[in-house]
Amino acid sequence: MKIKYIALSISTLCSCSLIAATDNITIDIEQRFTQLEQRLINAERRANDAEAQIQVLQQQQTTTKESTSATNRNTIKPVTSATQPAKLTLSGYGDLKVYGDVEFNMDGTSRSGSLTSVKTTASKNWAPGNKERWDINGRILIGFDGIRRMDNGHFAGFSAQPLADMTGKMNLDDAVFFFGRQDDWKVKVGRFEAYDMFPLNQDTFIEYSGNTANDLYSDGYGYIYMMKEGRGRSSSGGSFQLGKTLNNWYFELNSLVEDGSTLFKDANYHGNKLENEKNVVYLRPVIAWNSGRLSTAVAMEKNVIKNAYGHYTNDNRWVDRSDRTGYGMTVSWNGQKTAPEDGVITNLNLALMDASDERDFTAGINSLWRRFELGYIYAHNKIDKFNTTNYAAKCDDDCWASHVGNYNIHTIHTSYLFPNVMNMNNFNVYLGAYASWIEANPVEGNKHNDARYGGRVRIKYFF
């Protein structure tokens, strides 16, 4: 009995201990699960907070980039690290083209005194002397063209062409803004040249002053009228042009507003000092037709402002000298369109100026075959009135057209091209030469003739 009692007691004690141990283990596991669940909740909360912070940072970075892009357009960004190069950021409003060309000349001429209104040096000197002249001249042009084209054919853009010449001065060719519709209509405003009504083909040395609308006429010298008085590139005004293309036809109306007295060197005309009263307005309509290799154009230019400039007589009477009307025609055959190697390009040019007390007629023909060009220009000046009072004192022996009468000027010009120097398709050399002579037939005085000639080596490099 005692043994059974003892065994029963031991068994009861063991059961209680086992139950107590099991309860303790269960409580411990539940606590651990609770802690683990809390940790998971905390980790999820921290992940959500981190994701929110990342979104905020991304938003801030996007805002910063947009702000930087808006404030730094068209600027060169600084280098931010050793591995990140500088970048040129454009506005994105269209295409930008940067280009240029180098043009340097080495000249040799006979007597440098002028026969005509001819510019044979980049320094724009007129009749600098009566001795032979050896000269190096030229310039470097850098061009910037921008244009934006739309899907419907509309476009707008600009062109700026600064020049650096050998005299250390900065000049300018074009500075123009334009807009229109492709193959339809176009508007231009600024400084530029209108349609060329007297093309000279591969011109190398016949640089009659008249590449701009200033200093075309030099009093006392023959005048080579080439339909350039209202063409543009004035130093004292600007141009506004309307153009229209219709199949094979092209219509153009250019208007040049400027100080009209700048047409004449030193504002002298027929022995009189001109006074500018108001700006002139040259209207220059052109009608051109082009069909394959053949093209032709007719044009007119006229100042429509009366009494723009003139002078007073000895009895204080005003004389208007601003009435000038010019007419021109050009016909061209371009055989190189169908035969690039052996085709011939030929231009026939005519121009007539009806001015106050003077009429000028010019005719020219030139042809280019392969690399060789040859041309001839004839000019006739008829002067009806000339004030010789005090004029002889400021005119040397080379003032060939300083009296009433008729004057004929003949010019032969030629050039040859050496392309692709050193196998570079942007490097060319031209050889050019000219011979010019004048036949003076004044009403009073003796008839007389004189001649000039010269040669040039031109270096032309495009970039």
Secondary structure, DSSP 8 states (H G I E B T S, - for coil): -HHHHHHHHHHHHHHHHHHHHHHHHHHHHHHHHHHHHHHHHHHHHHHHHHHHHHHHHHHHHHHHHHHHHHHSTTSB----BTTB---B---SSSEEEEEEEEEEEEEEEEE-S-SBSB--STT--SS--SSEEEEEEEEEEEEEEEEEE-TTSEEEEEEEEEEEETTS-EEEEEEEEEEEETTTEEEEEEE-B---SS--SS-SS--BS-SSSSS-B-TBSB----S-TTTB--SS-EEEEEEEEETTEEEEEEEEEE-GGGGBGGGEETTEE-EE-S-EEEEEEEEEEEETTEEEEEEEEEE--TTSEEEE-TTS-EEE---EEEEEEEEEEEGGGT-TTT-EEEEEEEEEEEETTEEEEEEEEEEEETTEEEEEEEEEEEE-----TTTGGG--TT-TB-SSEEEEEEEEEEEEEE-SGGG-TTEEEEEEEEEEEEEEEESSS--EEEEEEEEEEEEEEE-
